[in-house]
């Protein structure tokens, strides 16, 4: 694929710049805008996560993965993320 090299990990750690809600007991993928700043990746809220709101997906370049045992996560916490678009 163009733009992706074998050296780039599929999942990587991102620092949250916004709070995200999730129910404990279920892994959740949330569309976000991921930016690299000062050598670290940061995740920003990209809008409503309702299935009929496509704007969040259009404004996103990645997802964060909230583990099923975590529940809601807060600003500054570190979770795994991955790019869906560059």
RAHU-V301589 format. One record per backbone hydrogen bond with DSSP energy under -0.5 kcal/mol. CO is the residue of the C=O (numbers start at 1). NH is the residue of the N-H. If there is no record, write none. Layout:
# RAHU-V301589
co-><CO CO>
nh-><NH NH>
This chain:
# RAHU-V301589
co-><1 5 7 12 14 15 16 20 23 28 30 31 32 32 32 33 35 35 37 40 41 42 43 44 50 52 53 53 54 55 57 61 61 62 63 64 64 65 65 66 67 67 68 68 73 74 77 79 80 81 82>
nh-><4 8 9 81 79 43 76 73 26 66 64 46 34 61 62 44 37 42 40 37 15 35 17 33 53 54 56 57 58 59 60 84 85 32 82 30 66 67 80 28 70 71 25 26 20 77 16 14 65 12 63>
